[in-house]
Amino acid sequence: MAQNLKINDKVRIISGDNKGTEAKIVKIDRAAGKACLEGIGLVERHMKKSYLNPAGGKKTIHVGIDLSNLKLVEAAKFEKKDAKADKKVKKGAK
């Protein structure tokens, strides 16, 4: 787990059922050591009727893949904003 994976990095799964598949990271849980990948590890959870969910039904959720099973293919591009370009200059300011 020494990899520094971030959201929007492109990774390859190196073990498990989806071995060899490439996908983008959607969410990372560092405490659990898991990453949620786009389109991979989706399961349906059956929801019981409740006050907050009166209809009940099914909900699609991501199941995390262990970080040790992922290999970085392409890092996300980081664009640094120019702080001076964002500042507005007031008229008459000295």
C-alpha positions in Angstrom: 0.0 0.0 0.0 3.0 2.3 -0.6 1.4 3.7 -3.7 0.1 7.3 -3.7 -3.1 6.8 -5.6 -5.4 9.7 -6.0 -8.9 10.3 -7.4 -9.0 10.4 -11.3 -5.9 8.2 -11.6 -6.1 5.5 -14.2 -5.2 2.1 -12.7 -5.0 -1.6 -13.8 -6.4 -4.4 -11.6 -3.6 -6.9 -11.1 -5.5 -9.7 -9.3 -9.0 -10.9 -8.7 -12.0 -11.4 -10.9 -11.4 -8.3 -13.0 -7.7 -8.9 -13.5 -6.3 -6.8 -16.4 -9.1 -4.3 -16.4 -8.2 -0.6 -16.5 -10.5 2.0 -14.8 -10.5 5.4 -13.2 -10.6 5.9 -9.4 -13.8 7.5 -8.2 -13.3 7.4 -4.4 -10.6 6.2 -2.0 -11.0 5.1 1.6 -7.5 5.2 3.0 -8.5 3.9 6.5 -9.9 0.7 5.0 -7.3 0.6 2.2 -9.9 0.4 -0.6 -10.6 2.2 -3.8 -13.9 2.5 -5.8 -13.4 2.2 -9.5 -15.7 3.6 -12.3 -18.0 0.8 -13.5 -16.3 -2.0 -11.5 -17.5 -3.5 -8.3 -21.1 -2.3 -8.6 -23.6 -4.3 -6.5 -27.3 -3.8 -5.7 -28.3 -3.4 -2.1 -31.9 -4.1 -1.2 -33.3 -1.3 0.9 -36.0 -1.8 3.5 -38.9 0.7 3.7 -38.3 3.4 6.2 -39.2 7.0 7.0 -36.4 8.3 4.9 -37.0 5.8 2.1 -40.7 5.1 2.0 -40.7 3.2 -1.3 -37.8 0.9 -0.4 -36.3 -0.9 -3.4 -32.8 -1.4 -4.7 -29.8 0.9 -4.6 -26.6 0.5 -6.6 -23.4 0.9 -4.5 -19.7 0.6 -5.1 -17.7 -2.2 -3.4 -14.1 -1.2 -2.8 -11.1 -3.0 -4.3 -8.0 -3.4 -2.1 -5.2 -0.9 -3.0 -2.7 -3.7 -3.1 -4.6 -5.1 -6.1 -4.2 -1.9 -8.2 -1.3 -0.7 -10.3 -1.0 2.9 -11.5 -1.2 3.3 -15.3 -1.6 7.0 -15.7 -1.5 9.7 -13.0 -4.2 12.4 -13.0 -3.1 15.7 -14.4 -2.8 18.4 -11.8 -3.4 21.9 -13.1 -2.2 24.7 -10.8 -4.2 27.9 -10.9 -2.4 31.2 -11.1 -3.4 33.0 -7.8 -2.6 36.4 -9.3 -5.0 35.9 -12.2 -7.9 35.2 -9.9 -7.5 38.3 -7.8 -9.6 41.3 -8.9 -8.0 44.7 -8.9 -10.1 47.4 -7.4 -10.2 50.7 -9.2 -8.5 53.5 -7.3 -6.5 51.1 -5.2 -3.0 52.3 -4.4 
